[in-house]
Amino acid sequence: MASGSDRNPIIIGGLPSQVPDFDPEETQEWLDSLDAAIDERGRERARYLMLRLIERAREKRVAVPEMRSTDYVNTIPTRAEPFFPGNEEIERRILNATRWNAAVMVSRAQRPGIGVGGHIATFASSASLYDVGFNHFFRGKDEGDGGDQVFFQGHASPGIYARAYLLDRLSEQNLDAFRQEKSKAPHGLSSYPHPRLMPDFWEFPTVSMGLGPIGAIYQARMNRYMHARGIADTSKSHVWAFLGDGEMDEPESLGQLTIAAREGLDNLTFVVNCNLQRLDGPVRGNGKVIQELESVFRGAGWNVIKLIWDRSWDPLLAQDRDGTLVNRMNTTPDGQYQTYATESGAYIRDHFFGDDQRLRAMVEGMTDDQILHLGRGGHDHRKIYAAFKAAVEHTGQPTVILAKTVKGWTLGPNFEGRNATHQMKKLTVADLKGFRDRLHLPISDKELEGGLPPYFHPGRNSEEIQYMHDRRKGLGGYVPTRVVRSKPLALPDDNAYASVKKGSGQQSIATTMAFVRLLKDLMRDKELGKRFVLIAPDEYRTFGMDSFFPSAKIYNPLGQQYESVDRDLLLAYKESPTGQMLHDGISEAGCTASLIAAGSAYATHGEPLIPVYVFYSMFGFQRTGDQFWQMSDQLARGFVLGATAGRTTLTGEGLQHADGHSQLLASTNPGCVAYDPAFGFEIAHIVRDGLRRMYGSSAEHPHGEDVFYYLTVYNEPIRHPAEPADVDVEGILKGVYRFSEGTSGSIPAQILASGVAVPWAVEAQKILAEDWNVKADVWSATSWNELRREAVEVERHNLLHPEEEQRVPYVTRKLTGAEGPFVAVSDWMRSVPDQIARWVPGTYQSLGADGFGFADTRGAARRFFHIDAQSIVVGVLTELAKEGKVDRSLLKQAIDRYQLLDVSAADPGAAGGDA
């Protein structure tokens, strides 16, 4: 690897924007010619001429720089900066108060006996960026629409709380309850933006780094989708995402940039706080992260605005006739800039300016203190305003603002620019005094030496506070604020569910297809139908959803500007600007971001949407599980379909598709209601109850419940029975009901099964009766997870209320009276049915597909895992032998009869059934 002087230059093909113009008249002639071409012949002709000029320049070996990155200077030159409409002096005082209260809040949270800490330095670096946004750009919700959607950087939350305190939205008691959500309830403040914990304040959870950027992209897209479909007027809404330069290393941060450019999301602005530091060190010590990000974003089709230097550099850049200063800026690596942020003015004079006489001459008239205070653009209100204004006025592209700052800015020499700044949570008395002096706050030494440092409030009637209220009033209300304005939906009657409850007759269909049939009927509902948002990662046909193409159509803001290759087919691919289906390509992360944006629209825009996200089961909770937590944190609602579920139902695909654990992963998410249904009529009742809970109204939940539904459905075709006349709806919804009562045999047993395993259990029931005189009941366990969740809650209640009559878990009550033993089976790992073991009233054994999946026939795979019908038979006989109800010698006979040790002896099972 090259090093030192052998390294490639940091700027590759940079645009020399600071080269002086030695012949302005000739330059103006060229510019006039271009203007004339645009005015007279149009932009397309002008574009062609420019490209031909570039081509000819290269033919003549004139070096034409590429536009991937530009010089290390502000994109917006001083002469192009707009008028700043605010009162900068008042805004400075407001910001100083906010800075102080944010740092003091975290420092007080580190007091003895509490010690919960917090992060100071991130907000200290980005405070000015937020302040300009709050004072001039972020729209609130008071006008009745969704306002702007602001994704605040998670570690900056203390500053957002501090500002809310000045506005009387939070009290001193709230600030002192930072990170003490339970012990100081109801005054506690969450560590980071968290709507579930603070549902009237935060809108978007962002501290899981990388999820904020992708969430913001798909929120901006969802805004356009809702507007195009006439569901909500989102034309005034702008999405802001405040991010860190270190955070941009997360794959989710940059992975979906092109969709924002491809769909022209000029309602989206990324503000990347480039303080050049990660949590423990420099982001690019030997490189330049701003230049790198500029190249990435520009290459992805974004509008890039660099905000690097504050106004104190303007006179120096104006002197830079030969580009020497810009060249020094270009070639100085970030690690050195970080060092300059911690050193003296004399050091900067000697090391940045000192080895070139032209540079040293520029600062000869400046004191060391003046050189020390040559600042970064992310701390200059006027420069920030110019960048933000240019971003919101730009059309046709999303914008990224790359703002250079100093981590820990204004906190003093022990914090500013230090690698350990992120972990530093407490200011010493000396730190506080220096901080106070720098902010010019009227706080005495005595107040700082007497224990906990005080908060500062200039007074409710002060000029600063009135200014803040006036600015927010002018912008439509306070930010952040989460408001639920949506009304409960009118839900369909029984007719919408009638078809799927009839069963499939002589036809064999997968439960995935049963769900799709139900969905088609629900989408015919006049009120509800338009609110469904269909989402799939590139495989609608796999899931049998191509039948929606002609009617619902695929959303594309540009429509379909080509003749589809399958246009002659009845179910041809069809795109439309008002399409209902989101086809997010091969990106489960993008699909889940769409799911979250749609599922929280009831709060964001006051219009409920019902997202239905269908995906290969393995690529849900395993691949994007963190986003499902984000969904729960954001209080989003909707249906998540893990299709082609189970360890053995898609065995031709092998390990990467054989899902035996998503139900277990789903059980860890408190906001997820997970089911593993076996038949269409079960799905009908589950979906109906899900719509009622999420989109209906009750005394306890007038705006619906903050949950989402996860259903695992399968691709194996089976015959679906019609709904029994005396169907146990309560049992279906709570998690278990008796599906098939044993009718012959004299030795009782119980088989619990879920999903695709229920037919195996029914077959085992028949074999047990005919071959072994065992009368087994088959129970459909529609949700192992919900049974466990209810049982745990019962135990918790009993623990805390010993004086009351002790409650009994539903699963215990339901199975009491059924004579065991109990054998549970599913196409999931044994840990899934094992969740309820302790509450089953009798001997309990589980069978499951533990381990890795593999490619083979369904029959061979089930024989290998010993979960097929014959294995269930042996499992039941084994438990009966333990209880002395059958002779143990029968077990070897059964194993030999069914050849359980020979996977090749198993019936291969049904073929096909991708949907």
N, C-alpha and C positions, 0 to 999 in steps of 0.2 A: 504494500500500500504506500502511495506517495505521502510524503510528509514535508513540512516546512515549505521552502520555496518551490518544491516540486509539485505541490498540491495544485489541483485545478482551481481556477478562480471561483470565488463564491458566487459571483454574479455571472450567469451564462447567458450571453445575448441580451444583456440589460439595455433598456431604452435610455439613451443619454438625454434625459429631460432637462438637465441643468447646463448643457453646453451653451455658451453665449451666442447670440445671433449677431454676426458681423455685417450682415446686409439685410436689415429689416424690410427695405423696400422690395427686394427680390422675393423675400419670404412672403410678403403680403400679396405679391402677384400670384404666387403659387396657390396661396389660400383662396384668393379671389377666384381663381380658375376652378378650384374644387367646388366652391360655393355655387358658381355659375352652372357647373355640370349637374349638381344636385337640383338646383332650382329649375333648370331647363329640361333635363333628361331624366331626372329621378334618381333615387338612391341606388337602384339596381345597376344603372349605367355607371354611376360614380364608383360603385364597388368594383365593377369590372375594370374600370380604368386604373384604380388603385392596385388591383392585383396584377394587371399587366405591367405597371410601373415597377412593382416589386420584382416581378419575373425578369424584366429587362435589366434592373439593377444587379441582379444576381448573375445574369449573363455577362455583364460588364465587370463582374468581380467587385462590385461595390458592396461592402459589408452592410447588410440590412439587419439590424438586431431583431431578434424574435421578441414577441410581446409576453413571454412567459413571466418575466419579472422586470420590474423597473427599478430605477435608482432608489437608494435607501433614504428617500425624502418623502414628504407629504404628497399624496396624490393631488390634493386641492391646493394650488399655489395661493400665496397670500392675496394676490390681486383678485382672485376669484371667490374669496370668502364672503359670505352674505353678511348683511347687517345682523348683529346679535340683538334680539329684541328684549332680553332680560336685563335686570339690574345686577350686574356682576358682583358688586360689593355686597349686596344683600345675600345673593346666592352663596358667596364665599362664607359669610357668617353662618348661614344655614348648614352648609357642608361641614364647617368646623364643629358645630354642635353635634351633628350626626356622627362625625368621626369619633369625637370624644365619647359619646354615649355608647357607641358600638364597642369600643375598646374597653370601657369601664364595665359594661355588662359582662363581657367575657372574663375580665379580670376578677370581678366580684363572684362569678360562678366558680372560680378556682379557690375561693376562701376555705379556710379550715372547716372540716365537717361536711363540706359539700363536694368540692373537688371534681366537678363534672366538666370543667374546661370549656373549650370552644376554639374557634379559629378567628384570629384578628387580621392577619396579614392580607388575605385575599380581598376583603372589602376595602382595606386601606389602599390597595393599589387601584381598585376599580370604582372608588367612591364618586369621583367626578363624572365618570361615564353614566352611572345611575342617576346622579343629581340632574344632569342635563336632560336625561330621559323623563324623569319625574316632572321637571319644571316646564318642559316644552313639547314633549312628544307622546308619552304613554296615555292613550285614551282610556277613560273609565267606562262604566256600564250605566251611568245615570240616564243616558239618552234612550235606554230601552233595548239597545243591541248588545252584542258581546264585547264591545270595546276592542282594545288591543289585547293580544295574548302575549304575556311576557314570561319567558322561561328564565328565571333568576338563577345565577350560578349558586349551587348549593352552599358552598363555603362562605358566601357573602351574606348569608341570612342575618347575622347580627346587625349589619348596616340597615337592612330593610326594617327590622324591628325598631332600631334606633330612630329612624325617620317616622315610623308610625307612632312612636312615643311623643315626638314633638307635635304631631297632629292630633294628639289626644285619642288616637285609636287604640293605643295600649297605655297601661299605667306603669308607674315605677314598680308596683307589685308584680306586674307581668315580667318586666325586665329582670327582676330578681328571681323569677321562677324559670329562667332560661335553662333548658335541659332538665327540668324537674316536673315532668308532665303529670305524674301521678301524685308525688309527695306534696306538690303545691297546687293541685287541682282545685278549682277550675281555672287558675291563673297561669298554669304552666305553658311554656313556649317550646315547640319542637326544635330539635337541633338544626334541622334543615327544612327546606320547603316540603310540606307534607299535608296534602288536602285531607286525608283520612283523620289525622290528628287535629288539624285546625281547619275544619270544613267551611268556615266563613271567611277565611283569610287567603290561604294559598290555593292556587289553581293547579299547578303542575309540580310533581315531585321530580327533582333534577339531580340529586346528589350522587346517584349511581352513574358515574361519568360515562359519557358517550350516548346515554339514552336521551338526554336533553336535546342535543343536536338533531338526532333522527326524529325525535318526537316533534320538534318545531317544524321540520320540513313537512312532515305528514299532516300536522295541524294546519299549516298554510294551504296545503293541497285540499284538505277536508273543507276548509273555508270556501275554496273555489268550487268544489263539488257541490256543497250545499247551495251555493248561490246559483250555480248552473241548473240545478234541479228545482229551483224555486222554493226550497224549504226554508231558507233564511236569507235575508239581505246582509251579506258579509262584506260588501264592497268597501266599507270604511275600516274594516279590521286589518290591523297590521300585526304580524308575528315577529317578536323580538326574542332572540336567543343570546344570552350572555354566557360566554364560554371561556375556558382557560386555554392558553396555548399548549400546555401539557396535556390537557384533555383531548386535544385533537389527535393524539396518537391512538386513541381508542378506535377500533375499526368502525364502530357505529357512527362515529363523528363525521367521517369523510365518505363512508361507503355508499351513501345515497345522494351525493351532491348533484349527480347528473339529472335525476328526476326533477329536481327543483329548477334546473336550467331548461330542461327539455319542455317542461310545462309552463315556462315563463312566469315563475312565481315571484313577481315583483312586489308581492305583499309580505315578503320575508326578508329579514335582516339578521345576519349573524354579527355579533359584536364580540370579537375575540380579544380578551384581555391578555396582551402579550407582555407579561412581566418577566419573561425569559426564564422563569423558574418552575420546576415541577414541585412535588411535595418535599423532595430531599436534595435537590440540586438543579443545575441548569437544564433547560429543555434541549438546547443544542449548543453546548459549550464551544465547540469548534466550528459551528456553522451559524446560520442566521435563520431562525424559525419564521420570521415574518416573510423573508424572501421565499422560503420553501412553501409556506402556505399560500402566498400570492400565486406561485406557479401552479399549485394544485387547484386552487379555486378558479383561476383564470382558465386553466386547461379544461375544467369541468363546465365552463360557460357562465361563470358568475361575474358580476360587476365587482371589482376590487377597489376599495378605498384604503390607502395606507395613512395612518395617523401616527407619525413617528416623533416629530419635534414640536415643542411648544413655540410660542411667539418670540422667545428670547433668541432663538436661532435665526430669525428672519433677517436681521441686519448682516449677520455673518454670511448667510447664503447669498445675499444680494451682492456681497463683495467677491464671491467665488467666480471670477471671470473665466478661469481656466479649468474649473472642475476639480481642483485639488482637494477642497474640503469634502465634496461629494464622494470623491474617490476614497478618502480616508473613512468616511461613513460606510461606504460599500464594503470595504475590506476588513473592517474591524469585526471580529467574531463576537457572538453574544456573551461568551464567558468573560471577555474583557469589558464589555459594556456593564455586566453585572458588577465587576470589580470597580469600575468608575463610579457606580452608584454608592459605593461604600467608602470611597477615598476622598481626599481633600482637593480643593481647587488647585493647589500647587501641583499635586500628583497628576491631575488631568492636564494641566498646562504642559508639564514635562513629557507625559507619555502619549497624549492624544495630539497635541499641537506641536510639541517641542522639537521633533526631529526633522521638521520641514520649515524652512525659514518663511515661506509664504503663509503657512498656517500660523506660525508663531506671531507674525506681523499682524494678523487679524485680531489677536487678543491682547496686543501690547497695551492698549488703553484700558483693559479690563482688570479689575482686582481679582484676587483668587476667589473671593466670596462670590463675585459675579459669575466667574467661570463655574464654580460649584453649583450655582443655581441655573445653569443652562439645562432646561428641563425636557421632559418627555411629553409628547402630544396628548397622551391619555389623561393628563392632569390639567389641561388647558380648556376651560369652558368654551371659549370662542372657537377653538379648533374642533372640539367635539361637536358643537352645534353645527358647524359647517358640514362635518362628515355625516351626521344624522340627517340633516336636511337634504343633503344630496342623495342619501340612501332612499328616503321615503318618496322623493320626487323622481327617482330613476324608474324607467318603464322597460318592460320586456325581459328583465333578468332579476334574479335574486341578488342581493348585495351582501358582501362581507366587509366589515370594517376591522382592520388589523391595527389595534391601538396599543402603542408601546407605553408601558408604565413601569413603576418600581414596586416590587412586592414589599409590603410594610411601609409604604410611603407616609411620611410625617410622624411615624411612631418613634423615631429616634435612631441613633447609630447602632444600638443593640439589635434592632429589628430590620431596618431597611436593607433590602438586597441580600440578606444573610441566608445561607442554605438551610439553616435550622428554623427560619422564620415561621414555617407552617406549624411546627410543633410548639412554638412559644405562646403561652396562654396568659401569662401574668406580667404586669408591668410593675417594676420596683418604684419606690417613692421618687427616686431620681429620674426614672423614665417618665413618670407622670408629670413631674415638674417641667421637664424639657418639652414634653408633648403639649402641656398647657400653654407654655410660652410660645411655641410655634403656632398654636391655634389662636393665640391672643384671647384666651377665655378668662373672665373675671372670677377665678377660683383661687383662694388664698393658700399659702403654704400650710397653714394650720389645718385646713380642711383635708389636705392630702396626707398629712402626718398623723391624723387622728383615727386611723382605722381604715374602713372601707372608703375608697375614693367616691366622691359624690357624682351623681348624674347632673347634667346641666340643662336647664330649660330657660330660654330668654324671657319667658312670660307669655301667657296666652294672648295678651293684647299687644305684644311687641310687634314691631315692624316685620321681623323675620317670619313670625308665625302667621300673621295675616297674609303675607306674600305667599306663603306655602298654600294656605287654604284657597286664596284667589286663583293661583295657578291650577290647582286641582279642580276647582269649580269650572274654570274655563276649559279644561280638558275632559270634563264629563264624569268626575268622581274619583274616588280614591283607588289606588293600585298598590299592592294586589288586593283584590276582593273577589270572593267566589259567591255567586248568587244562583239559586235554583228557582227559575221562573216558570219552568215547564209545567204543564198540567197533565194529570193522568190521562192515558189514552183509553179510548173506547175499545174494549177487547172483543174479539170475535166470539160468536156463540158456538154451540155444539156442532153446527153444520160444517164448520171449517175443519173439524177433526174427524168427521164421520167416515170419510173414505179410508183413511189409514187404519181406523179401528176395525174395519171389516176384515182385515187380514189380506193375505195375498192369494187365497184360493189355491189353485193347483200350480200357480207360478212360484218359483223360488227367486227371492230377491234378497239382497244384502240389507242390513239395517241402515247402511249409508243411503241406499236408494229409498228406503221407507221414509227416512228423514227428508230427503229431497222432494218426495211426493207431498209430504205434509207442508213443506215450505212453499211449494207451488200453490197449494190451496190457500195458505195464509196470505200470500202475496196478492191474491185476488180480492182480498178485503179492501173496500174503498178507502177506509180511513187508515188502516194499518199498513196496507201493501206498499205504499210509496216510502214508508219509513225504514224498510229493510235495506240494509247495505250489504251486498254479497261480496265476500273477499276470499280470494284463493291465490296461492303462489304458483300460477302458471298451469294448473292442472284441473281446470273446470271439467274437462271431458273425462278425466280419470274418475271423478266423483259423480259422473252422470248429470252434471249441471249444464251441459251444452244445450239442454232443452230451454234454458233461460235466454240464450243468445238472441233469438228473434224478437222477444218481447221486452226483456229488461235491458238488453244491450250492455256493452262494455264502455265504461266512461273513458273518454279521451277528449280533452278540451279542443283539439284540432279536428275532431270528427274522424271519418274514414276517407282518406284522400287517395285511395287505391281500390282496385277491384280485388276482392278477396279470392284467393285461390280456390276456396271451397264454396264460392257463391252459388253454385248450382244445387248445393245440398239444402235440405229442409232446415237443418240446424247449423247454418253457416255462421262463421265468425262475424260479428257485427259491432262496430264501434260507433259511438255517438257522443256529442258534447253534453247530452243530458242522460247518458247511460247510468244505469243503477249498479252495475257490477264493477268492482275494482279489481283489475288484473295487474298485480304489482310485480309481475315477473318472478324470477327465481330468487326471491328475497323474503324469507320468513320474517326477518327483522322488520322489513318495510311493511309487510302485511300486518304484523302485530301493532306497529305504530299507527297504521290506518284504523285498526280495530279500536285502539285506545282513543284516538281522536273522535271517531264516530260514537263510541260508547259513552263519552263524556259530553257530547253535544247538548244533552238536556240541561247541563249547567253552563257550559261555555257560551252557547247561543240561545238557550231557552227553548230549543226544539229537540225533542227526543228522536234519536235514530236507533234502529235495532240492528246492530252489526251481526252478521253470521259469517264467521271465519272458519273455513274448511281446509284442512291440511293433512298431509300424511302424519299419522299419530306420533311417530318418532321425532318429528321435526317441530314439535310444540314445546312442551314443558322441558324437554331435554335441551333443545337448541336455543329457545328464546325465553326460558323460564324467568330470567330477570325482568323481562318486559311484562310478564304476567303479574309479577309483584308490582311493577309500575302501574299496571292497569288497576290493580286492587287499591294501591295508594291513591290513585287519581279518582277513585270512586266511579270508575267506568263500568258500564253494564253491557250485556250482550251475550251471544251464544258462541261458544268455541267448540268446534267439532273435530275431535281427533279421529279422523277417518282411517280406514285400513288398520284398525287397532289390533292389539294383541301380539303375543310372541310367535304364534304359529299360523296366522291367517294370511300372511303375505310372504310365505316362506321362500318363494322363488327369488325374492329380492334380497334375502339373506340378512346379515347382521345389521346393516345400516338402516333397515326398515322394520325390523322385528321388535316391536315395542312391548316390553313386559313390565314397565316401571312408571309410566306417566301417571297412572292413577295414584301411585304412592307419592310422587312428586306433587301432584295436585293437592294431596291431603295436607301439605305443609303450608298452603296459602289460605289464610283465614277468610278471604273474600271470595273464594272459589267454591261453588256448589257442584260437586262432581257426581256423575251417574254413569253406570255401565249397563245400559238397557239391552234386553234380549229381543224384544218384539216391537212391532210398529205401534200397537196400542199403548205400550209402556211409554214409548217416545211421545205419543200424543199427550198423555197426561203430564209428563215431565215438562214438555215445552209449554203447555197451557199454564201450568203452575209457575213456570219461570216468567212468562209474560205478565202474569198477575203480580208476582212479587216485585219484579223490576220496573214495570211500567203501569201498574195499577196503583190503587191508594188504599190505605188502611189507617186505622186510628193510630197505630204505632209508627207507621211509615207513610205519612200523607203524600210524600213525593216519590214513593217507591223505595225499595231496599237497595243498598249499595253493595250488590253482589254481582257476579257473573257466573254463567252456567257452562260447565265443561261436560260434554257428552262424548264417550268413546263409542264409535260405531265401526262396523266391520265390513269387509268386502266379500265375505263368504255367503253365497246364496243359500237361503233356507226358506222353508214355507212358514209364513207367519200366520198363526191362528187368529181367528176373530176374537175380539174382546169378550171374555166370559160375561154372562148376564149378571153374575154377582161379583164382578171384579172388585178387588180390594184396593181402591184408589189410595186410601191412607197408607197402606203398606207399600205401594209403588213409590209414593213420594217420600216416605220416611226411610225406605231402604230395603225392606224385605217383605215378601208375602208368599203364601202357599200357592204355587202355580199348579201343581199336579199332585193330587192325593193318591197314595198307593191303594190299589183295589184288590190285589191278591197277594198271597203269602201270609205267613203268620209271625215272622220275626221282625219287629219294628226297627226302622232306622230313618235317618233324615239326611237328605243331600241338599246343600246350599250351593247355588251356582249363579254366576253372573254373565251377562253378555252372551257371547257365542258359545259359552260352555253349557248353557241351559239345555240345548238339544242333546249334548252328550249325556247330561244328567238324566234326561228323560229316557234315553236309550239304555243307560245303566239301570234305571228303575225297572225297565221291562226285563232285562237279563237277570237281575237279582230275583225277580218274582218267578220267572220261568225255570231258572237253573238252580236257585239256592233257597227258595222258600222265604225270601226276605221281602217284607212289605215296606217299601221306602217312599216317603213323601219327598217331592222336589219343591224347593223354595227358590224363587227368583230373587237374588240379592241385587237389587237395582243400584244400591250405593253402599258399599262397605264403608266409605268415608263418612257419609252422613250418619250412619249408625254409630260409628265410633265418636263422631263429634257430639252427638246428642248424649251418649253415655258418659263422656268426659264431663260435659256440663252438668249432668245429674250428680256425678261424684263430687264435683266442685261445690254444688249447692249443699249436698249432704255434709260435706266437710265443714262448711261455714254455718250451718243451721242444725246442729245436733239436737236441739230441743224440738224441732218440728218432725212430723212424720217423714220417714226417709223415703225418697223417691226411688223408683225402679226404672232402669234404662228401657227404652222401647224394645230393643232387640231381646232383652231378657223376658219382658212381658209377652212379646209375640211368640217366642219359642217355648215358653213355659207350657207344659201339658203335652208337648210333642216328645215322644219317647225316643231317646237317642240310641246309639251314638250319633254325633253330628259330623259329617264329612263335607268340607267346603272345597270347591274347585273353581278355577277361573283360568283364563288364558294369560294371567298376569303372574308375576313372581309371588311366592307364597306370603311375603310380607303384607300383601294387599288384603287377602282374607284374614290373615292373622291379626289384623287390627281389632277385630271384635272378639277374639278368643276368650278373654277373661270374663265376658258378660254372657257367654252362651251357657245355658243351664244344663250342662251335661258334658260327657267326654267329647272332645273336639279335635279334629285333625284336618289339616289343609293339604291340598295338592296344588301345585303351581309350576309355572314354567320358569324356574330360576335359571340364572346363568345367561350366556350369550345366545342370541338367535343364530340361525344358520339357514342355508338354502337347501330345501328338500320338499317332498310332498307334505301336505298337511297331516296326513295320516302318520307318516314316518316321524315327523316332528313331535306330534302328540304322544306317540308311543315312546319316543326317546325321553320326553319330560314326564311320562306317566300321568297324563291328564285326560286321556281319551276315555271312552265309555268303559272299556274293559278294565282300565286301570282304576277307574272309580269303583267298579265292582269289587276289585281286590282290596281297595282302600276301605270300603265299607265292611267287607268280611274280616279284614285285619282288626278293625275296631271292635267288631262283634266278638271276635275270638278273645280279645283282651278282657272283655266283660264276661267271658264264659258262655256266651249265647250260641256259639257254633264251635265245632271242633277245630283246633288249630291245624290239623292235617289237611283241612280243606284248602288252606292258603296255597300250598305247593301245587295241589291239583289245579286250582284256578290259574295260577301263574303259567303252568304248563299248557293248560287248555287254550289260553288266550295268547300264548307265545309272547308274554310281556318283555322277554329279554331279547327279542328279535324285531328290530324296527322295520325290517323289510317285510315282515309278516302282516303288518297293519294294512288295512284298506287305505289306498292313497287318498280317499276322500274326494269331495267335489273339486272340479277343476274350474279355473277362470274366476270370474267375479271381481274384476279389478275395481268395480264401483260398489 
